[in-house]
Amino acid sequence: MDDFLHECIAILNRCSNINDEQLLLKAFELALEDKSESPSILFSLLALVLVSSPKEDVAAVTAYQTKSAITVYFTKNDLSEGAIQHVNDLAKLVRNTALDQKVNLKEFYKRFFKIVLPYCQGKIFRRLDEMRKRLDSTKRGDDFVLSTFDDLLGIYQGLRSDPNAPEQPKGNADKEAIRLSVSNNLYEGLCDVLKSVKIEATSDLFNISADTFVPLAAHAYIVGYASINTVIARSSASLVPLMRSFQKVGDYFRCATGLFRATTDSVTSRRLFAELTVVPVHSVPPIERTMKEDWMHVLRVIWFRQTGHLLPITKGQWLAKNTHGMALYQKHPKQKFVAHAELTLMTAVVDEYHRTPTVVGVSKACCGFCTAFVDGVNQYREKTNSSTWHMPGSHGNCYVCQFPSVSEKSLVAGMAHLQEYLESKIVDLIRESIPLYQTETPPPQWSNPEESHPPNGSNFPFFG
């Protein structure tokens, strides 16, 4: 990737508008699609349990099945030997479970979290701590915005006595809430489970044991993925962070449950998982670049390349719209460009292992660049009726990332589409910087001064 593209990425990263509230709502709605049978859900949950650090730690997973075995490929933004050993431990657990029919779900939870809790401690603790803080959150007496535990509990209690409230369960979380209710009432179950989560979250979260974590995560899953939450989110957006915190803790319970059921589903699945093989795809080292000061040159080139016209704004007009972003750009001239796990995995699977596209699970939603790359690859492949990649949803952010080096034709098409996406986003930012009073018009049509308005030179006598 050349220096010019690095400049483009850094400028877009600093100046693109990010609406945190909209992103959170989008992530919440995507997560509410509780498609327990979809392999993409399980793949993304498996990627999650490969993440150990609270921040900047992303994993990607995919798998291929033959008549005799299953092969899993995995990577991380920074794949370490410890992470590889962690995956090997999980693979051994799966193989043993496939071979031992005496292992039930409760026993699997115990063995699974004995491996996962120590490795993922930093990430899990952060999620647990965030959930507990939101559970304990209070507000001023004059604040009527619904945002706290008591507010959510009050909504569930109101729905319990509302004859018009939906009663039919729409997903697995709803069914589980009904099972835990004495009267088989969905909203009574949600009230009881929500109150249980608050009590269970008072334990020592940083040193939490599997025996304590499993019921807490199970109850967080039920509350977080209740179908009525979609309706609540639309009318009370301030409750989304609380409900989303339940989902994030409950995802570990979902992962363990999904993995056990996939392994033990049938005689065939047990036979395949007994021969499970895991293949690490080594991460690409990050690249450090020092950004150039002439960022206006980048804007001029991109604008001309995309429109065929000269840049319609001045440096001052760009800065007036992007003051904060450019201040950060100039404050941090040295940038580290990290290769994202999902692109590293995709390109290695195709270029090195010669596999066809399949489902890829990622521990978090994909960025705008990765999504654009996959879209470009899939568009190329669709033209020849070839298989396409299936990825998790995208939050649309544009991070300072490193683009992959590729050779296969569909991957090259993906890179071209990604670059077009990058340039079009910068063009959008330039358009937003054009002052409202400024319009682009054709050159003014001047009259011919010698014909329409000839100069009256005879009014001025000459010297002779």
Buried (B, 14 or more C-beta within 10 A) or exposed (E): BEEEBBBBBBBBBBBBEEEEEEBBBBBBBEBBEBEBEBBBBBBBBBBBBBBBBBEEBBBBBBBBEEEEBBBBBBBBBBBEEEBBEBBEEBBEBBBBBBEEEEBEEEEBBBBBBEBBBEBBBBBBBBBBBBBBEBBEBEBEEEEEEBBBBEBBBEBBBEBBEEEEBBBEBBBBBBEBBBEBBEEEBBBBBBBBBBBBBBEBBEBEBEEBEBEBBBBBBBBBBBBBBBBBBBEBBEEBBBBBBBBBBBBBBBBBBBBBBBBBBBBBEEEEBBBBBBEBEBBBBEBBEBEEBEBBEEBBEBBBBBBEEBBEEEBBBEEEBBBEBBEEBBEBBEEEEEBEBBBBBBBBBBBBBBBEEEBEBBBBBBBBBBBBBBBBBBBBBBBBBEEEEEEBBBBBBBBBBBBBBBBBEBEEEBBBBBBEBBBEBBBEBBBEBBEEBBEEEEEEEEEEEEEEEEEEEEEEEEEEEEEE
